[in-house]
C-alpha cells in the first residue's frame, strides 16, 4: 500500500512540475517583452544576416573607414531587413552611377499616394499599402511627407539635403565666432567624403550641423550617399505623431530606426518582438520608440 502511495505521490509531483513548465513556456510565448530583455549584439546579428546574403561586414563597410562605420552604427538596421528586400551593397554610395545601378538591380514600384507618386522596393511598398488600408478603415491615413521625396531618392537628392543643413550651420558658427572665414571656405571646398568626416569631427566639440544646431547632422539628415531612402526602404510619414499609426506601421514591418528623425520609417519586414534577436535595441525619444543597432557607442544628447 505504501508503495502505491509513493508511486501516486511521485506521479502528482511530476504532473505539477510538467504543468508549471508548460505554463512558463506559454507565458514566454505570449510575453511580448520576453525576447526584448537581452538584445543580441548588433555586429553578431549583422554577420549572420550578411552570411545569408553571401557577403561580409568588411565588404559593405570597411573597419578602416571610421565614417562608414559611424554610418553603419547609426543607420545599420536596414542591413538586417527581411530577405524579400535588397539592402545596399555598401554603407556609403559615392556617386550617382552607383546609386542608379543599385536601384535598377534592386527594383522598385510606384504608387500614387495623396497627390504624389512614391517609389519603393516592391515588398516595402506592398506592406505600406496594407498599412494605409488598415489605417483608412479606422478613419485614419498614412500619407507621404514632402511628396515623392518621402520615398525613393537619388544621390543628388542626398547631396542637396545635406547642403540644406551644412551651409546654414557654417554661416551660424561663423557668426558665433566658432569658425573662421578661412575654415568655412575650406570646408565648402572639400571632397564630400572628407567634408563629412570633418563635420563629424567638429561635432565632437559641440559645433553641430543639425537643423536646430543642437545635435549631430546625422539625426537631422543623412550624409550624402548614406540615406535609407536611396535603398528605397524608407518612407517619411506625415502622421508619425499618431501612436495608432506607429502601431499599424510596425504591424506591417515598418519601424522608426533613425534617432530623432521622427517622421522617418524603415521597412525591415520583421516582427517587432523579433527585433532584439536581430541585434536591435529600443530607445525612446520624445515618446516614440526607435529601434537602433545594439552597439556600445553612446548617442550624446539623444540616447539617454
Protein Blocks (a to p, Z undefined) as FASTA:
>chain_A
ZZmmmmmmmmmmmmmmmmmmmmmmmmmmmmmklmmmmccdfklmmmmmmmmnopafklmo
cfklmklmmmmmmmmmmmmgcfkbccdfbfbdcbfklmmmmmmmnopadddeehiacddd
fklmmmmmmmmmmmmmnopacddehijmlmccdfklmmmmmmmmmmmmmmmmmmnopacf
klmmmmmmpcfklmmmmmmmmmmnopacbfnopacfklmbccehiafklnopaccdfklm
pmklmmmmmmnopacfbghilmlccdehpafklmmmnopacddeehiacdddddfbdceh
kaZZ
